[in-house]
C-alpha cells in the first residue's frame, strides 16, 4: 500500500464508519476497485477504525468522562448504582460482550470467508431492507437512553455483533435494533456510538500485531489512514446527529441498494473478484 492508497482509504473509513452503510465493505470494495484488486484486509480495517473511534472519544468526551466517573463511583459505593450514568457504564460493558465473544470465536471466518464480496452484496441489500422497515416502524419513537434496560443493552450488543460481517454496518445494525426496541433515532445512534468504543478499540489494538506480517500494508500508510479517518470521522458524527434529528434513513437505504447492485454487476463482469 502506498501513500495515495492510504489517504483514499482513510477518507473512505472516516466517511463511512458512522453512516449506516458499512465502512468495512467500502474499504474492501475501494481497495479492490482502485488499487490493483487487493483487499486491504481485516487488520488494516480494524486499525484504521481506531482513528474513527478516537473521534467518538473526543466528540462525546464530556458524556464519556461523566459515565466513567459515575461508574467508578458506583464501584466505590459513593454513587448510587441506579444513577443513569453509572448504569450506562455497566450497560456499555455488558453490551460489548457479544461482539467480543463472537469476534474471538469466529476470527478466522471474519478475516477470510466473510470478506467474500458476494456476502458483502447480500448484507448491503439485506440490511438496507431491514433499516427501511425499522425506520418506518420507529418513526415516532420517543424512548431515550435514560430508559435503556438491561435486556435491551444485551440486545443492542447482539445487533452490534452482526457488524462482524462486512456489509452489515455497525451503526446500521445497532440503530435498526434500537428503532425496533422503541428508541428514537438520535438515542439509538448515540448509544451505538458509545457501545462501539470498547469493541472497536479492543479489535483495533488486538489487530496491531498483524500489521507487520501483512504483505498488503505497512505502518506508515496505516498511521496516515488512521489520522485521516479521525478528522473526517469527527465531522461525520457532528453532521449525522444533526441530520437524523430531522430526517429519516431513506437516503442510506437507497444508497446501500445502489452500491449492492453496482458491486454485483462488477463481480459478474469480472472487474471485482469475490
Helices and strands as residue ranges (DSSP letters): H 3-16, H 23-34, H 42-59, H 61-76, H 84-105, H 107-111, G 113-115, H 117-137, G 145-147, H 150-161, G 162-164, H 170-180, H 185-211, H 219-244, H 250-268
